[in-house]
């Protein structure tokens, strides 16, 4: 299972759902990183060998400029935290996250 650091904007229910699926998820708040810049969060996550999981598109830009890193999981917002966690879990089955951006999009509903 993946070691993740959930950014400040990532919902706690989704963190808990990922933990229930077996992932090692720490929040920015729990790590003492509240209010830090995205660069600082990515740097701390990399030092802790955790991929950042966030709704913030800025991390996709940081993927291009701040390497190496332990991985970035960008997700579109979803009010169904359980469904979001399942999609993230499925996306993380790709293998190593090192230096990889993983995109997880909420399905379109007609």
C-alpha positions, 0 to 999 in steps of 0.5 A: 500500500502507498505512503501518502501525505494529504494536502490541507485541501484534501478532505478528512473523510477521504483520508479515513477511507484511504486508511480503511483501504490499507494506505498509510496516509498522514495529513499535513496538519498531523505532520505539522505542515499546516500553512506551508507552501506547496513546495515545502509540503512536497519537499517534506513529503519527499523527505518522508518518502510519501506521495502528496495527494491533493486537489490542488493543480499546482502540484502538477506544475511542481512535478515538472519543476521540483524533482525528484519527488516521491509522487503526486496524486492529483484528484478532482473533488468528489463529495463521495469520499468513499468513491474517491478513495476507491478511485485513488486506490485503483490508480495507485496499483500502477507500481512505484510513484517515484517522480510520477504524477497520478491523475484521478478524475471524478467520472462525468455524470450525464 
